[in-house]
Amino acid sequence: MTQDHRAVTKDRLLDGQIVIRQPRDGFRVAIDTILLAAAVPAEAGDSVLEPGAGIGAASLCLARRVPGCRVAGLELQADLVRLAGENIRLNGLERRVDVMIGDLAHPPPRLVPGAYDHVMMNPPFLEPGRGDRPASEPDVAARVEGAAELTDWIGFAVSMLRHKGTVTLIHRADRLADVLAALSGSAGGVVVFPLWPRTGEAAAKRVLIRARRGVAGPLRLARGLVLHADGGGFTPQADVVLRGRALVL
């Protein structure tokens, strides 16, 4: 079975505000996507770019939360771009969300450097050769760095921003040093926002990171967000974000 003919499911995000069609197998939209979109400080009239947009889930969540913003997505896999187009139409957001096919190493001409107020992204978490390789090629593309390494993702993101524009990304906590090194010299005022699995757990596995292009400022370590309650389910603070509220870093 080829990638273009994978079975899809219909799912809902933001307490039913967003409907998505996504591949049944391989990479699936998870809370990382919703938290990323919730953390972007966009306002009405702002322009946002999402490299690695996949099926458009984060772009749609952001557009639903912030009426009046416009979101452009860039995605390498053609079948995911087609699904993103379907999802945009399903949610009636054709005028404000667009996902195009392309490679961040050779972006489409209509993506003009320095043109965006915000960039958000969920880049591949795994370095080549580290950890277990996913079984399917689509999953590899979503989870494992390819020709574009983390430094390339961050360099591209910063290059697309206006002066003082923000880049927001979610990544593994154990790669925070790599992210900070890639941001050094081009973006500052960094905020690191840990995502704690549960109260009292010693380690956060994921962090949200935000920086601003051309801004010099100290790094700030935020208190972060506890995701799961001790008795199961999400904490009240996480639950309201997953239902559509902004996440303030």
C-alpha positions as CSV (number, residue, x, y, z in Angstrom):
1,M,0.0,0.0,0.0
2,T,1.4,3.4,-1.0
3,Q,1.5,6.4,1.3
4,D,-1.1,8.2,-0.9
5,H,-3.7,5.4,-0.2
6,R,-3.4,5.2,3.6
7,A,-6.6,4.9,5.5
8,V,-7.7,8.1,7.3
9,T,-9.8,8.8,10.4
10,K,-11.9,11.8,11.2
11,D,-11.1,13.3,14.6
12,R,-12.0,16.5,16.6
13,L,-9.8,19.0,18.4
14,L,-10.4,21.9,20.7
15,D,-13.5,20.3,22.2
16,G,-15.0,19.8,18.7
17,Q,-14.2,23.2,17.3
18,I,-11.8,21.7,14.7
19,V,-12.5,18.6,12.6
20,I,-9.5,16.9,11.0
21,R,-8.9,13.9,8.7
22,Q,-5.6,12.3,9.4
23,P,-3.8,9.0,8.5
24,R,-4.9,6.1,10.6
25,D,-1.3,4.8,10.8
26,G,2.0,6.6,11.4
27,F,2.3,10.1,13.0
28,R,-1.0,11.2,14.6
29,V,-1.9,14.6,16.0
30,A,-1.4,14.7,19.7
31,I,-1.5,17.4,22.5
32,D,1.9,18.7,21.4
33,T,0.1,20.2,18.3
34,I,-2.6,21.9,20.4
35,L,-0.2,23.3,23.0
36,L,2.1,24.7,20.2
37,A,-0.8,26.5,18.6
38,A,-2.0,27.8,21.9
39,A,1.4,29.3,22.8
40,V,1.7,31.5,19.7
41,P,1.1,35.2,20.7
42,A,-0.7,36.1,17.5
43,E,-3.4,38.8,17.2
44,A,-5.9,39.7,14.6
45,G,-4.2,40.9,11.5
46,D,-0.9,39.0,12.2
47,S,0.7,36.6,9.7
48,V,2.0,33.2,10.8
49,L,4.1,30.6,9.1
50,E,4.2,26.9,10.1
51,P,7.0,24.8,8.6
52,G,6.3,21.1,8.7
53,A,2.5,21.8,8.8
54,G,1.5,18.2,8.1
55,I,-2.3,17.9,7.8
56,G,-2.7,21.5,9.0
57,A,-3.9,20.8,12.6
58,A,-1.8,23.4,14.4
59,S,-2.6,26.0,11.8
60,L,-6.3,25.4,12.1
61,C,-6.2,25.5,15.9
62,L,-4.4,28.8,15.8
63,A,-6.7,30.3,13.2
64,R,-9.8,29.2,15.2
65,R,-8.4,30.7,18.4
66,V,-7.3,34.0,16.8
67,P,-10.0,35.4,14.4
68,G,-8.4,37.6,11.8
69,C,-4.9,36.1,11.8
70,R,-3.6,34.4,8.6
71,V,-1.6,31.2,8.6
72,A,0.5,29.7,5.9
73,G,1.8,26.2,6.2
74,L,4.7,24.5,4.4
75,E,4.8,20.7,4.1
76,L,7.1,18.3,2.2
77,Q,4.7,15.3,1.9
78,A,2.2,15.6,-0.9
79,D,-0.5,13.4,0.6
80,L,-0.4,15.4,3.8
81,V,-0.8,18.6,1.8
82,R,-3.9,17.2,0.2
83,L,-5.3,16.2,3.6
84,A,-4.5,19.7,4.9
85,G,-6.5,21.2,2.0
86,E,-9.5,19.0,2.8
87,N,-9.2,19.9,6.5
88,I,-9.1,23.6,5.7
89,R,-12.3,23.3,3.7
90,L,-14.0,21.1,6.4
91,N,-13.5,23.9,8.9
92,G,-14.4,26.8,6.6
93,L,-11.0,28.5,6.9
94,E,-10.1,28.8,3.2
95,R,-9.7,32.5,3.5
96,R,-7.2,32.4,6.4
97,V,-5.3,29.1,6.2
98,D,-3.2,27.8,3.3
99,V,-0.8,24.8,3.3
100,M,1.5,24.5,0.4
101,I,3.9,21.8,-0.7
102,G,7.6,22.6,-0.4
103,D,11.0,22.0,1.3
104,L,12.3,24.5,3.8
105,A,15.7,24.1,2.1
106,H,14.2,25.4,-1.2
107,P,11.0,27.2,-0.2
108,P,8.4,28.3,-2.7
109,P,9.0,31.8,-4.0
110,R,5.9,33.2,-2.4
111,L,7.4,32.6,1.1
112,V,9.2,35.9,1.4
113,P,11.9,36.2,4.1
114,G,11.1,38.7,6.8
115,A,7.4,38.7,6.0
116,Y,5.9,37.0,9.0
117,D,4.9,38.2,12.5
118,H,5.2,34.7,13.9
119,V,6.6,31.2,13.1
120,M,5.5,28.1,14.9
121,M,6.8,24.6,14.4
122,N,7.0,21.1,15.7
123,P,10.2,19.8,14.0
124,P,11.4,16.2,14.0
125,F,12.5,15.2,17.5
126,L,15.0,12.5,16.7
127,E,18.6,12.9,15.4
128,P,19.5,10.5,12.6
129,G,20.8,7.2,14.0
130,R,19.6,7.9,17.5
131,G,16.8,5.8,19.1
132,D,14.6,3.3,17.3
133,R,13.8,4.2,13.7
134,P,10.0,4.4,13.0
135,A,8.7,1.5,10.9
136,S,7.0,3.6,8.1
137,E,8.7,6.1,5.9
138,P,6.0,8.8,6.5
139,D,6.6,8.4,10.2
140,V,10.3,8.7,9.7
141,A,9.8,12.0,7.9
142,A,7.7,13.4,10.8
143,R,9.9,12.2,13.6
144,V,13.5,11.9,12.3
145,E,15.7,14.8,11.1
146,G,16.5,14.4,7.4
147,A,18.6,16.6,5.1
148,A,17.3,19.5,7.2
149,E,18.7,19.4,10.7
150,L,17.4,21.2,13.8
151,T,19.7,24.2,13.0
152,D,18.3,24.4,9.5
153,W,14.7,24.4,10.9
154,I,15.5,27.2,13.3
155,G,17.6,29.2,10.8
156,F,14.7,29.1,8.3
157,A,12.2,30.1,10.9
158,V,14.1,33.1,12.1
159,S,14.8,34.2,8.5
160,M,11.1,34.3,7.8
161,L,10.4,36.7,10.7
162,R,10.0,40.4,10.8
163,H,12.2,42.3,13.2
164,K,11.0,41.4,16.8
165,G,8.7,38.7,15.4
166,T,8.4,35.5,17.4
167,V,9.4,31.9,16.8
168,T,7.6,29.3,18.9
169,L,8.5,25.6,18.9
170,I,8.0,22.5,20.9
171,H,10.8,20.0,21.4
172,R,12.3,17.4,23.6
173,A,13.6,18.8,26.9
174,D,16.9,16.9,26.4
175,R,17.6,18.9,23.2
176,L,17.1,22.3,24.8
177,A,20.8,23.1,24.6
178,D,20.7,22.4,20.8
179,V,17.7,24.7,20.4
180,L,19.3,27.5,22.4
181,A,22.6,27.2,20.4
182,A,20.7,27.4,17.1
183,L,18.9,30.6,18.3
184,S,22.0,32.3,19.6
185,G,23.0,35.4,17.7
186,S,19.8,35.8,15.8
187,A,17.0,35.6,18.3
188,G,16.8,36.5,22.0
189,G,14.4,37.2,24.9
190,V,14.1,33.4,25.0
191,V,11.3,31.8,27.2
192,V,11.6,28.2,28.1
193,F,8.2,26.7,29.2
194,P,8.4,23.1,30.7
195,L,5.5,20.7,30.1
196,W,5.5,18.6,33.3
197,P,3.8,15.2,33.0
198,R,2.5,15.2,36.6
199,T,2.9,17.2,39.8
200,G,6.1,16.2,41.5
201,E,7.7,14.5,38.6
202,A,11.4,15.4,38.4
203,A,11.8,15.7,34.6
204,A,9.8,17.4,31.9
205,K,10.0,15.5,28.6
206,R,8.8,18.4,26.4
207,V,9.4,22.1,26.5
208,L,7.9,25.0,24.6
209,I,10.5,27.6,23.5
210,R,9.8,31.1,22.3
211,A,12.3,33.7,21.0
212,R,12.2,37.0,19.2
213,R,14.2,37.9,16.1
214,G,16.8,40.7,16.6
215,V,16.0,41.1,20.3
216,A,18.7,40.9,23.0
217,G,17.4,39.8,26.4
218,P,18.0,37.3,29.1
219,L,16.6,33.8,29.0
220,R,13.5,33.3,31.2
221,L,12.6,29.9,32.7
222,A,8.8,29.9,33.1
223,R,6.9,27.8,35.7
224,G,5.4,25.7,32.9
225,L,2.3,23.6,32.8
226,V,1.4,20.3,34.6
227,L,-0.4,18.2,32.1
228,H,-1.9,15.3,34.0
229,A,-3.7,15.1,37.4
230,D,-2.7,12.5,39.9
231,G,-6.0,10.7,39.6
232,G,-5.9,10.6,35.8
233,G,-7.1,12.9,33.1
234,F,-5.8,16.4,32.4
235,T,-5.3,19.1,35.0
236,P,-7.9,21.9,34.9
237,Q,-5.1,24.3,33.7
238,A,-4.2,21.9,30.8
239,D,-7.8,21.1,30.0
240,V,-8.8,24.7,29.2
241,V,-5.9,25.1,26.9
242,L,-6.8,21.8,25.1
243,R,-10.3,23.3,24.7
244,G,-9.1,26.4,23.0
245,R,-7.7,28.9,25.5
246,A,-4.4,30.6,24.8
247,L,-1.3,29.4,26.7
248,V,0.6,32.3,28.2
249,L,4.3,31.7,28.3
